[in-house]
Amino acid sequence: MVRRRLAIGAAALWLLAAGAAQAANPPKGLELYAMDCGTITETDADGYADDGAYKGVAKTLVVPCYLIRHPKGDLIWDTGVPQSIADRPGGAWPEEGVVVRRKLTDQLKQLGLTPADIEYVSVSHSHFDHIGNAGLFAGSTWIVDADERAYAFRPAARARSESFSHYAALETSKTALIEGDGDYDVFGDGKVVIVQAPGHTPGHTVLLLRLKSGPVLLTGDMWHVAESRAARRVPRFNTDRAQTLRSMDKVEALAKATGARVIVEHVQADFDALPKFPEPLR
């Protein structure tokens, strides 16, 4: 028993040392880490399609967070549901169908990182399952579409204190606003590009990564369900249906032009196809 405890302790120390070394040495190239930031189970997914396709159908959605490591700095893209849910009995918020098995900060710790080490934070949009831990990165530079920032701090959003409190600190963060219709090149080399794709919310965005293994598109809530992509289904709660369809066309054209692998963020199969954390996709 003593030997086993010593072995476990040595392994833990080795992992911490490896993580610290990784944090101290920026990557030589672009890396993408997919982190598990919860699941949402809907007993009736009718809201995800305004044509009634999912009425009465149960769906479970994975809630990912992504760390993008670049030689010039780190970016957190989408921050998941609030990690404090993990402290509830069973790590569950039954009223919302949410379960959180692992905290985002614990996963960053595996890489020897803390929120204070992250230079940039950006979310595809400000729904609670994407912005739920963004307040942890209030010391980072927040890259956000100007319309989305206004949407996130509108009176109706502020009134939802349960979700608003988890990102309210961003209001006074150093902010890089995306204005107009252009893309935002995070590091200035075309490898990490935020692309405007509004309609789900007024300032919804997607992220294009040009990795060594090939381009990848992280598509936020462009689609929630795998079959919604081919069927061009629009959720009932999107802010602008026509704008959503135009953004779908834009994202599909971008995927075709770049040959990018499209990741539908809430689809478990797409998440599972990425390297298992803490291994990166390069």
C-alpha positions as CSV (number, residue, x, y, z in Angstrom):
1,M,0.0,0.0,0.0
2,V,2.8,2.4,0.9
3,R,4.6,1.7,-2.4
4,R,1.4,2.3,-4.3
5,R,0.9,5.6,-2.6
6,L,4.4,6.6,-3.3
7,A,4.0,5.6,-7.0
8,I,0.8,7.6,-7.2
9,G,2.4,10.6,-5.5
10,A,5.4,10.4,-7.9
11,A,3.1,10.3,-10.9
12,A,1.2,13.3,-9.7
13,L,4.4,15.3,-9.2
14,W,5.6,14.3,-12.6
15,L,2.4,15.5,-14.2
16,L,2.6,18.8,-12.3
17,A,6.3,19.2,-13.4
18,A,5.4,18.4,-17.0
19,G,2.6,20.9,-16.9
20,A,4.8,23.6,-15.4
21,A,7.4,23.0,-18.1
22,Q,4.8,23.2,-20.8
23,A,3.5,26.5,-19.5
24,A,7.0,28.0,-19.2
25,N,7.8,27.0,-22.7
26,P,5.4,28.4,-25.4
27,P,4.6,26.0,-28.2
28,K,6.7,26.2,-31.4
29,G,3.5,26.0,-33.4
30,L,-0.3,26.3,-33.1
31,E,-2.0,23.8,-30.7
32,L,-5.7,23.2,-30.0
33,Y,-6.8,21.6,-26.7
34,A,-10.5,20.4,-26.3
35,M,-11.7,20.5,-22.7
36,D,-14.9,19.0,-21.3
37,C,-16.9,21.8,-19.7
38,G,-20.1,19.9,-19.1
39,T,-23.2,18.4,-20.8
40,I,-26.7,19.6,-21.3
41,T,-29.6,17.2,-21.6
42,E,-32.8,18.4,-23.2
43,T,-35.9,16.2,-22.7
44,D,-37.5,18.1,-25.5
45,A,-35.1,19.7,-28.1
46,D,-37.9,21.5,-30.0
47,G,-36.1,24.8,-29.5
48,Y,-33.2,23.8,-31.7
49,A,-35.3,23.8,-34.9
50,D,-38.1,26.1,-35.9
51,D,-39.5,23.5,-38.3
52,G,-40.6,21.2,-35.5
53,A,-38.0,18.5,-36.4
54,Y,-36.9,17.9,-32.8
55,K,-40.3,18.3,-31.1
56,G,-40.5,15.8,-28.2
57,V,-37.0,14.5,-29.0
58,A,-34.4,14.2,-26.2
59,K,-30.9,15.4,-27.0
60,T,-27.7,15.5,-25.0
61,L,-25.2,18.2,-26.0
62,V,-21.6,18.3,-25.0
63,V,-20.3,21.7,-23.7
64,P,-16.7,22.2,-24.7
65,C,-14.1,24.8,-23.9
66,Y,-11.1,25.3,-26.1
67,L,-7.5,26.4,-25.4
68,I,-5.6,27.6,-28.4
69,R,-1.8,27.9,-27.7
70,H,0.2,30.0,-30.1
71,P,3.9,31.1,-29.8
72,K,2.7,34.6,-29.1
73,G,0.2,33.7,-26.4
74,D,-2.9,31.7,-25.3
75,L,-6.6,32.1,-26.2
76,I,-9.5,30.6,-24.4
77,W,-12.4,30.1,-26.9
78,D,-15.8,29.4,-25.3
79,T,-15.7,28.9,-21.6
80,G,-18.6,26.5,-20.9
81,V,-21.2,26.5,-18.2
82,P,-20.2,27.8,-14.8
83,Q,-17.7,25.4,-13.2
84,S,-19.2,26.0,-9.8
85,I,-21.9,23.5,-10.8
86,A,-19.3,20.8,-10.2
87,D,-19.5,21.6,-6.5
88,R,-23.3,20.8,-6.4
89,P,-24.4,17.3,-5.4
90,G,-23.5,15.0,-8.3
91,G,-22.1,18.0,-10.2
92,A,-25.6,18.6,-11.5
93,W,-28.0,21.5,-12.0
94,P,-31.1,19.4,-12.6
95,E,-33.4,22.3,-13.4
96,E,-31.3,23.1,-16.5
97,G,-30.2,19.5,-17.3
98,V,-26.6,20.5,-16.8
99,V,-23.8,18.2,-15.4
100,V,-20.2,19.4,-14.9
101,R,-17.7,16.6,-14.2
102,R,-14.5,18.6,-14.3
103,K,-13.7,22.2,-13.7
104,L,-12.1,24.3,-16.4
105,T,-9.4,25.6,-13.9
106,D,-8.5,22.0,-13.0
107,Q,-7.9,21.2,-16.7
108,L,-5.8,24.2,-17.2
109,K,-3.8,23.2,-14.1
110,Q,-2.9,20.0,-15.9
111,L,-1.1,22.1,-18.4
112,G,0.6,24.2,-15.7
113,L,-1.7,27.2,-16.4
114,T,-4.1,29.4,-14.4
115,P,-6.6,31.9,-15.8
116,A,-4.1,34.7,-15.1
117,D,-1.7,33.1,-17.6
118,I,-4.2,33.4,-20.5
119,E,-3.6,36.5,-22.7
120,Y,-6.9,36.4,-24.6
121,V,-10.5,35.2,-24.1
122,S,-13.2,35.2,-26.7
123,V,-16.6,33.4,-26.9
124,S,-18.7,32.5,-30.0
125,H,-21.6,34.3,-28.2
126,S,-22.9,35.2,-24.8
127,H,-25.3,32.4,-24.0
128,F,-24.6,30.9,-20.5
129,D,-23.1,27.6,-21.8
130,H,-20.4,29.5,-23.7
131,I,-19.7,32.5,-21.4
132,G,-20.3,30.7,-18.1
133,N,-16.7,30.9,-16.9
134,A,-15.6,34.0,-18.7
135,G,-15.4,36.1,-15.5
136,L,-12.4,33.9,-14.5
137,F,-10.5,35.6,-17.4
138,A,-11.3,39.2,-16.5
139,G,-7.5,39.9,-16.5
140,S,-7.2,38.7,-20.1
141,T,-8.0,40.8,-23.2
142,W,-11.6,40.1,-24.2
143,I,-12.0,39.9,-28.0
144,V,-15.7,40.5,-28.8
145,D,-17.9,41.6,-31.6
146,A,-19.3,45.1,-30.7
147,D,-22.9,44.0,-31.2
148,E,-22.4,40.9,-29.0
149,R,-20.9,43.0,-26.2
150,A,-24.0,45.3,-26.3
151,Y,-26.2,42.2,-26.3
152,A,-24.3,40.6,-23.3
153,F,-24.8,43.7,-21.2
154,R,-28.4,44.6,-22.2
155,P,-30.9,45.1,-19.4
156,A,-32.5,41.7,-20.0
157,A,-29.1,39.9,-19.7
158,R,-28.2,41.8,-16.5
159,A,-31.6,40.8,-15.0
160,R,-30.6,37.1,-15.2
161,S,-28.4,37.3,-12.2
162,E,-27.7,33.6,-12.0
163,S,-25.8,33.7,-15.4
164,F,-24.8,37.3,-15.6
165,S,-22.7,37.1,-12.4
166,H,-20.4,34.6,-14.1
167,Y,-19.2,37.1,-16.7
168,A,-20.0,40.5,-15.3
169,A,-16.4,41.2,-14.6
170,L,-15.7,41.4,-18.3
171,E,-17.4,44.7,-18.4
172,T,-14.3,46.4,-17.1
173,S,-11.8,44.1,-18.8
174,K,-9.3,45.3,-21.4
175,T,-11.4,44.8,-24.6
176,A,-10.6,44.4,-28.3
177,L,-13.8,45.2,-30.2
178,I,-14.6,43.7,-33.5
179,E,-16.4,46.3,-35.5
180,G,-17.7,46.3,-39.1
181,D,-18.0,43.1,-41.1
182,G,-14.3,42.1,-41.2
183,D,-12.5,39.2,-39.6
184,Y,-10.2,39.5,-36.6
185,D,-6.8,38.0,-36.8
186,V,-5.8,37.4,-33.2
187,F,-2.0,37.0,-33.6
188,G,-1.6,38.8,-36.9
189,D,-0.4,35.8,-38.9
190,G,-3.6,34.3,-40.2
191,K,-3.5,31.2,-38.0
192,V,-6.2,32.2,-35.5
193,V,-9.0,34.2,-37.1
194,I,-12.4,35.1,-35.5
195,V,-15.0,35.3,-38.3
196,Q,-18.3,37.1,-37.8
197,A,-21.4,34.8,-38.3
198,P,-24.4,36.6,-36.7
199,G,-28.0,35.5,-36.4
200,H,-27.9,33.1,-33.5
201,T,-27.2,36.2,-31.5
202,P,-26.4,39.7,-32.9
203,G,-22.6,39.2,-32.7
204,H,-22.2,35.4,-33.0
205,T,-18.7,34.4,-34.3
206,V,-16.8,31.3,-35.4
207,L,-13.1,30.5,-35.1
208,L,-10.8,29.5,-38.0
209,L,-7.6,27.8,-37.0
210,R,-4.9,27.0,-39.5
211,L,-3.1,24.1,-37.8
212,K,-0.2,22.1,-39.2
213,S,-2.5,19.1,-39.6
214,G,-5.0,21.2,-41.5
215,P,-7.6,24.0,-41.0
216,V,-10.3,23.6,-38.3
217,L,-13.5,25.6,-37.9
218,L,-15.0,25.9,-34.4
219,T,-18.5,26.9,-35.2
220,G,-20.1,27.9,-31.8
221,D,-23.9,27.6,-32.1
222,M,-24.1,27.8,-35.9
223,W,-25.7,24.4,-35.4
224,H,-26.5,22.5,-32.2
225,V,-27.3,19.1,-33.6
226,A,-25.4,17.2,-36.3
227,E,-28.3,16.8,-38.7
228,S,-29.2,20.5,-38.5
229,R,-26.2,21.4,-40.7
230,A,-27.4,19.7,-43.9
231,A,-31.0,20.5,-43.2
232,R,-30.2,24.2,-42.5
233,R,-32.3,24.2,-39.4
234,V,-32.6,27.4,-37.4
235,P,-33.3,27.4,-33.7
236,R,-36.5,29.0,-32.5
237,F,-34.6,31.3,-30.2
238,N,-32.2,32.8,-32.7
239,T,-32.3,36.6,-32.9
240,D,-32.5,36.8,-36.7
241,R,-33.5,33.9,-39.0
242,A,-32.5,35.4,-42.3
243,Q,-29.2,36.5,-40.9
244,T,-28.6,33.0,-39.6
245,L,-29.1,31.5,-43.0
246,R,-26.7,34.0,-44.5
247,S,-24.1,33.1,-41.9
248,M,-24.6,29.4,-42.6
249,D,-23.8,30.1,-46.3
250,K,-20.8,32.2,-45.2
251,V,-19.4,29.5,-42.9
252,E,-20.0,26.7,-45.5
253,A,-18.2,28.8,-48.2
254,L,-15.3,29.4,-45.8
255,A,-15.1,25.7,-45.0
256,K,-15.0,24.8,-48.7
257,A,-12.5,27.5,-49.6
258,T,-10.1,26.5,-46.8
259,G,-10.8,22.8,-46.7
260,A,-11.4,23.2,-43.0
261,R,-12.6,20.4,-40.8
262,V,-15.9,21.7,-39.3
263,I,-16.5,21.1,-35.6
264,V,-20.1,21.4,-34.5
265,E,-19.3,22.3,-30.9
266,H,-22.2,20.7,-29.1
267,V,-22.0,17.4,-31.0
268,Q,-20.3,14.6,-28.9
269,A,-18.9,12.8,-32.0
270,D,-17.1,15.9,-33.1
271,F,-15.7,16.5,-29.7
272,D,-14.6,12.9,-29.3
273,A,-12.9,13.0,-32.7
274,L,-10.4,15.6,-31.3
275,P,-7.4,14.4,-29.3
276,K,-8.4,13.5,-25.7
277,F,-7.2,16.1,-23.3
278,P,-4.5,16.9,-22.4
279,E,-3.2,15.9,-25.8
280,P,-3.4,18.7,-28.4
281,L,-4.2,18.8,-32.1
282,R,-1.4,20.4,-33.9
